Amino acid sequence: MSSRGWKRLVCAFWFSGLMALPAWGQNTLPDAPQAQRTAVKATDDEVPRGPDRYVESAMKPGQISRYYARHTFSWGTVIYSAIESGYTMANPPHHFPKEWRQGAAAYGRNYGDTIGQLIIPDTGKYAVGLLDHEDPRYWPSQGRGVFRRTFHALAFTLVDRSITGKRMPAFSNAAGSLAGGYATTLYKPKGFDDVTHFGQSFTINFVFFGIENLLDEYTPEIRSTSRKLHLPVIQY
């Protein structure tokens, strides 16, 4: 799992079409003997997809902090924010004030808003996850088929894993969504800083945590298809 910026870029280009490909939903790994176990190490950037996983070494606070920094502050965040800000300037919301619609200063405000919508939810998620010992990584499904894997990815938004590999409520996702929603009420122009917009921002953030899980679940298929189509493989 990596920055929300890279994931939103990948989502825009890929997600709507890849679910229809024949390879999707199939387990890309060969069947393994039941006796084999798969170690999950603190140094793994992605949790392995092998059978019978167990935590060989739990992530320490310093490792979680470095993981957060590496996956939150990336070129994907910078690029996506630049593109999204330009789109907002070209298609501003109804009743958006002039200082948010025209000129370099307006672009700067929209850029700051967009990059904040990426960084603040991840920061809230990181902070709470650090306190309640949640593993910040996505644990892929060990099942087969699109339905089973998709259900697992979405359910992981509500119930994730601790640093010891045990299932636990995903308090960090709720905290990140709340942080992102609340932040929008602090600097948005009048009419866009109310409870309604807070609720909308909270919902968008929480839904996107689920979309991130889907992208992580189907990462092997995304990368494989990118190579077949001779497209750059983004390590998001």
C-alpha positions as CSV (number, residue, x, y, z in Angstrom):
1,M,0.0,0.0,0.0
2,S,1.3,3.4,-0.8
3,S,0.3,7.1,-1.2
4,R,-3.3,8.0,-1.8
5,G,-2.1,10.2,-4.7
6,W,-0.7,7.2,-6.7
7,K,-3.7,5.1,-5.8
8,R,-6.1,7.8,-7.1
9,L,-4.2,8.0,-10.3
10,V,-4.1,4.3,-10.7
11,C,-7.8,4.1,-9.9
12,A,-8.7,6.7,-12.5
13,F,-6.9,4.7,-15.3
14,W,-7.5,1.1,-14.3
15,F,-10.1,0.2,-11.8
16,S,-13.2,0.5,-14.0
17,G,-11.8,-1.7,-16.7
18,L,-9.7,-4.3,-15.0
19,M,-12.5,-6.2,-13.2
20,A,-13.7,-7.4,-16.6
21,L,-10.4,-9.1,-17.5
22,P,-10.4,-12.9,-17.4
23,A,-7.3,-13.1,-15.1
24,W,-9.0,-11.0,-12.4
25,G,-10.4,-12.8,-9.4
26,Q,-8.1,-15.8,-9.9
27,N,-5.5,-16.7,-7.4
28,T,-2.2,-15.9,-9.1
29,L,-0.2,-18.2,-6.8
30,P,0.0,-21.9,-7.2
31,D,-1.5,-24.2,-4.6
32,A,1.0,-24.8,-1.8
33,P,1.3,-27.7,0.6
34,Q,-0.8,-27.4,3.7
35,A,2.3,-27.8,5.9
36,Q,3.9,-24.7,4.5
37,R,3.6,-21.5,6.5
38,T,4.2,-17.9,5.4
39,A,6.1,-15.5,7.7
40,V,5.1,-11.9,7.9
41,K,8.0,-9.7,8.8
42,A,8.2,-6.2,10.1
43,T,10.4,-5.3,7.2
44,D,7.8,-6.4,4.5
45,D,6.4,-3.5,2.6
46,E,3.6,-5.7,1.5
47,V,2.1,-8.5,3.5
48,P,2.8,-11.8,1.6
49,R,-0.1,-13.7,0.0
50,G,1.1,-17.2,0.9
51,P,-0.8,-19.7,3.0
52,D,-1.1,-19.9,6.8
53,R,0.5,-16.6,7.5
54,Y,1.9,-15.8,10.9
55,V,3.7,-12.7,12.3
56,E,7.4,-13.5,12.6
57,S,8.3,-10.0,13.8
58,A,5.8,-7.2,14.7
59,M,6.3,-3.7,13.4
60,K,7.8,-1.3,15.9
61,P,6.7,2.3,16.3
62,G,9.8,3.6,14.4
63,Q,9.0,1.2,11.5
64,I,5.4,2.2,11.4
65,S,6.4,5.9,11.3
66,R,8.8,5.3,8.4
67,Y,6.1,3.3,6.6
68,Y,3.7,6.2,7.1
69,A,6.2,8.8,5.8
70,R,7.2,6.7,2.8
71,H,3.7,6.0,1.7
72,T,2.1,9.4,2.5
73,F,4.7,11.9,1.2
74,S,5.3,10.8,-2.4
75,W,5.4,12.1,-5.9
76,G,2.0,10.6,-6.4
77,T,0.6,12.9,-3.8
78,V,2.2,15.9,-5.5
79,I,1.1,15.0,-9.1
80,Y,-2.5,14.0,-8.2
81,S,-3.0,17.2,-6.2
82,A,-1.7,19.3,-9.1
83,I,-4.1,17.6,-11.5
84,E,-7.1,17.6,-9.2
85,S,-6.6,21.3,-8.4
86,G,-6.5,22.2,-12.1
87,Y,-9.8,20.3,-12.6
88,T,-11.4,22.1,-9.7
89,M,-10.4,25.5,-11.2
90,A,-11.8,24.5,-14.5
91,N,-15.0,23.1,-13.0
92,P,-15.6,25.0,-9.7
93,P,-18.4,24.0,-7.4
94,H,-21.6,26.1,-7.6
95,H,-21.3,29.3,-5.4
96,F,-17.5,28.9,-5.0
97,P,-16.1,32.3,-4.2
98,K,-13.9,34.2,-6.6
99,E,-10.8,33.8,-4.5
100,W,-11.1,30.0,-4.9
101,R,-11.9,30.2,-8.6
102,Q,-9.5,32.6,-10.3
103,G,-5.8,33.3,-10.4
104,A,-2.6,31.8,-9.0
105,A,-3.7,32.3,-5.4
106,A,-6.9,30.4,-6.0
107,Y,-4.9,27.5,-7.5
108,G,-2.7,27.6,-4.4
109,R,-5.8,27.3,-2.2
110,N,-7.2,24.4,-4.1
111,Y,-3.8,22.7,-4.3
112,G,-3.4,23.0,-0.5
113,D,-7.0,21.7,0.0
114,T,-6.4,18.7,-2.3
115,I,-3.0,17.7,-0.8
116,G,-4.5,18.2,2.7
117,Q,-7.4,15.8,1.8
118,L,-4.7,13.2,1.0
119,I,-2.3,13.8,3.9
120,I,-4.6,14.6,6.8
121,P,-6.7,11.3,6.7
122,D,-3.5,9.3,6.4
123,T,-2.0,11.2,9.4
124,G,-5.1,10.6,11.5
125,K,-5.0,7.0,10.6
126,Y,-1.3,6.7,11.4
127,A,-1.7,8.4,14.8
128,V,-4.5,6.2,16.0
129,G,-3.0,3.1,14.5
130,L,0.2,3.8,16.4
131,L,-1.7,4.1,19.7
132,D,-3.8,1.0,19.3
133,H,-1.1,-1.1,17.6
134,E,-2.8,-1.6,14.2
135,D,-0.7,-2.9,11.4
136,P,-0.8,-0.2,8.7
137,R,-0.4,-2.7,5.9
138,Y,-3.2,-4.4,4.0
139,W,-3.5,-8.2,4.5
140,P,-4.6,-9.7,1.2
141,S,-7.3,-12.3,0.9
142,Q,-6.3,-15.9,0.8
143,G,-9.5,-16.9,-1.1
144,R,-10.2,-17.2,-4.8
145,G,-12.7,-15.4,-7.0
146,V,-13.7,-11.8,-7.5
147,F,-16.6,-11.8,-5.0
148,R,-14.7,-13.3,-2.1
149,R,-11.6,-11.2,-2.6
150,T,-13.6,-8.0,-3.1
151,F,-15.7,-8.7,0.0
152,H,-12.5,-9.3,2.0
153,A,-11.0,-6.0,0.8
154,L,-14.1,-4.0,1.7
155,A,-14.5,-5.7,5.1
156,F,-10.9,-4.9,5.9
157,T,-12.0,-1.3,6.1
158,L,-14.0,-2.2,9.2
159,V,-11.9,-5.0,10.6
160,D,-8.1,-5.0,10.0
161,R,-5.1,-6.6,11.7
162,S,-3.0,-5.7,14.7
163,I,0.8,-5.7,14.6
164,T,0.6,-9.3,16.0
165,G,-1.7,-10.4,13.1
166,K,-4.9,-10.6,15.1
167,R,-8.1,-9.2,13.8
168,M,-9.3,-6.0,15.4
169,P,-11.7,-3.1,14.7
170,A,-10.2,-0.7,12.2
171,F,-10.4,2.4,14.5
172,S,-7.7,4.1,12.5
173,N,-9.8,4.2,9.4
174,A,-12.6,6.0,11.3
175,A,-10.1,8.3,12.9
176,G,-8.5,9.2,9.6
177,S,-11.9,9.9,8.0
178,L,-13.0,12.1,10.9
179,A,-9.7,14.0,10.8
180,G,-10.1,14.7,7.1
181,G,-13.7,15.7,7.5
182,Y,-13.0,18.0,10.4
183,A,-10.1,19.7,8.7
184,T,-12.3,20.8,5.8
185,T,-14.4,22.9,8.2
186,L,-11.3,24.9,9.3
187,Y,-10.3,26.6,6.0
188,K,-13.0,26.1,3.4
189,P,-15.0,29.2,2.3
190,K,-18.3,30.0,3.9
191,G,-21.0,27.6,2.7
192,F,-18.5,24.8,2.4
193,D,-17.5,24.6,6.0
194,D,-20.7,23.3,7.5
195,V,-21.8,19.9,9.0
196,T,-23.1,18.7,5.6
197,H,-19.7,19.1,4.0
198,F,-18.0,17.6,7.0
199,G,-20.2,14.5,6.6
200,Q,-19.5,14.4,2.8
201,S,-15.7,14.6,3.4
202,F,-15.9,11.9,6.1
203,T,-17.8,9.6,3.8
204,I,-15.5,10.2,0.9
205,N,-12.4,9.5,3.0
206,F,-13.9,6.3,4.5
207,V,-15.0,5.0,1.1
208,F,-11.6,5.7,-0.4
209,F,-9.9,3.6,2.4
210,G,-12.0,0.8,1.0
211,I,-11.0,1.6,-2.6
212,E,-7.4,1.6,-1.5
213,N,-7.9,-1.9,-0.1
214,L,-9.3,-3.1,-3.4
215,L,-6.3,-1.7,-5.3
216,D,-4.0,-3.5,-2.8
217,E,-6.0,-6.7,-3.2
218,Y,-5.7,-6.7,-7.0
219,T,-2.1,-5.3,-7.2
220,P,-0.8,-8.5,-8.8
221,E,-3.4,-8.3,-11.6
222,I,-2.8,-4.5,-12.1
223,R,0.9,-4.9,-12.4
224,S,0.7,-8.0,-14.7
225,T,-1.8,-6.3,-17.0
226,S,0.3,-3.1,-17.1
227,R,3.3,-5.2,-18.3
228,K,1.2,-7.0,-20.9
229,L,0.0,-3.6,-22.3
230,H,3.6,-2.2,-22.1
231,L,2.5,0.5,-19.6
232,P,4.7,1.8,-16.8
233,V,4.2,-0.2,-13.6
234,I,3.7,2.3,-10.8
235,Q,4.8,1.0,-7.4
236,Y,2.0,2.6,-5.5
